[in-house]
Amino acid sequence: MSILLIGGLDRMHGEYIHIGSKRGHNLKVYTQLPTRFEKVMGKPDGIVLFTGTVSHAMVKVAMKLARSRNIPVIRSHSSSLTALERELCRLEEVNLVI
């Protein structure tokens, strides 16, 4: 499953990707707002937002994409590895239902 992780800590970028690949997901991590963010996001199956460490601009763009393409969004205030695992489990359950 292709998952977009928005927010988090720069120093944990590699660890986030490792957790995603361990669970069998292709994880794209954006900790900072890149140029033309709406173009580089691609077509994810789900979005995880770490709300404590993300800008409002990134949230607006991600939510606009999610609404237009009917993509499930999971929000977490914490940006820890445990929080990522928990939210990936929730996202897997949502995608099984859909």
Phi, psi and omega in degrees: 000138179269120184234139179256121177255120182244122182106193181100186183255137181304317185291346181256011182308309181296323180291323176299315180296321179298316178299316180297314181291329177297328179267004176085025181247151171265107187255125172257127184246127175235106179266342178225158183286110177278166176294137179055050184306319182296336180276327185272353183291331179077210182236077183283158174276341179197160180232132173248125179251122171267094191291337181286341185229037181226148180281156179297326180297318179294320179297316180300314181295316181296317181291325177297315178297315182298317179295318183290332183249006180056051180260131178292140180238130176244130181249142176219135179285326181277149178241031181277168178294323178296319178297320179297314178300316180298315182289328175295321176299315179298319180293322177298318179296318179297317182288335175290326181287323183288000000 
